[in-house]
Amino acid sequence: MMKTLIMEHSNVSGMTCTHKPEGEGQHVQSVYSPVKRLGGMDKFAFNKGAHMTETSQQNSSKRLLLFREWSRFWELDHPYLIEKSPRHVVMTRFLQAYFTADASFFVNTIRHPLGCTHLSWTYKDEWKGAAKTCGRGYIKHWLAMYVRRGV
């Protein structure tokens, strides 16, 4: 929703026509692991490999590759290019270093922990397990995403 609102501005280009879930950039690049390979949407923040900072062991020469892969889905004549992937919550410092502090900005939307996982609740088996624990696993994941120090 936030991505859609921001993309309505005439100076902004968001990723379009990716043919991937939610049009997320994590799915159209080869530089870092998407959440699918890190345990899924309700578990990726528990994976230490998901938390990336400016000191993460990542070849900085791949920054051009990442931009090239993402730029296929942007209108590059716009002054602001937007990318939205939930995984980026735990790697903003990495992305800031990759794209330089003066050229990149982040808008993080903090949602209620159960609101973040509403899709999982639509699956009957997921809901049954979460109902038995009052969604404790989802809340722990939310805390791992938003409260972890240094991210």
N, C-alpha and C positions, 0 to 999 in steps of 0.2 A: 504494500500500500504506500509506504513512504517513498519507495523508488518511483512509483507511478506519479505521485504528486510532484516530486522534484523534476522528473523528466518532462513535465508539462511546460516548464520554463523554456523560452526560446533559445537561451544560451547553453542549454544542457542537452547532451546526447547520452542516452542510456543504451545498454546492449539490447539489440533487437534481432529477431530471426536467428537465434542460436539453436532452436529446436531442442533445447535442453530444459530440464526442470527449472521453473521460475526464471528462465533466462539468465541463470547465474554464471558468472565468469569462471568459477571454480571448475565447471564442467567443460570448458572450452580452452583449456590450457594444459601444458605438460611440465610445468616448472615445479609444482608442489602437489601433494596428495589432496584430493577432494575428500569430503567427509565420508563418503561411501567406503573408502579404503582405511578410514580411521575409526571405524566402529559404527558409523551411521549418525543420523541427525540428533539422536538423543544420547549419544555416547562419545562423540568425537573429542569433547573437551577433557575427558579422562585420559586420553592418549597424549603422553608427553610430547610426542612428535608433532602434535597439532599446534602447540604453543610455540610460535616463532617470534624472535626478536631480531634486532639489528645485528646480534652476535651469532645468529643461527648459521650453521655450516651450510651455506648455499652459495653456489658460484654466482658472483655478481654479474658475470658476462651474460647470464640468462635473463637479465632485466629486459634487454632488447627483444628476446624471444617472447617473454610474457607480454610486453606491449604489442608486439606484432600479432600474437595470437588473439589478444583482446581487441585490437584495433579493427579487425575484420567486421566487428559487430557495432562499431560506433560510427557516427558521422564526424569525421575528424576536423571539419571546419567549425565546429562548435568550441567555444573556449573552455567548457567544462564537460568532462567525460565521467560518467558515473558507472560504478560496478557494485553490485550488491550480492554478497554471499554470506550466509551466517558464519561460515568458517572464519571469515576475516576478523571477527570479534577477537579471536585469540592470536591474531597475527598482524595487528595494525602497526606495531613498531617495525616489524619486518618490511611491510609494504611501504612505510614512511621512508625507511632507509633505501629501499629499492628505487623509489620514484622521487627521492629528495624531499626534504621537509618544506622547502619553499614552493614546490610544485604539486603537493598532494595534501588533501584534507580529508577528514573522516567525520561522518555523521553516524553515530551509533545510537540505535533505537533500543532501549531496554524495555522488553515486554515482560509481563507476568510469566513466571516459569511454566505454569500450566497452559497459558495461551501460546507459548512457543511450541508446544507439542500437541496442539489440537488435532493435527493430522493423525498422529499415532493413536489418539483416543477414538478415532473413527473405525479402527480395526478392532473387531470384537475381542480377539485374544489379547491384544495389547491392553485394552480397557479393563479386562478382567484382572490381569496382573497388577495394573496400576491401582485399581479400585481396592485391592487387598492391602496395599501399602499407602493409600492416600496420595499416590503420586510421588512418594519420597524419592525415587530414582530420578524423576524429571527435575525435582527441586535441587537435588545434588548436582545434576548436570548443569543446571542454570547457574548455581554457585561457582562451579568450576569454570564456567565461561566468563562470568562478570566480576567475580570477587577475587580471583587468583591474583596475587601480588606480582607486579612487574609486567603486566600485560597491558 
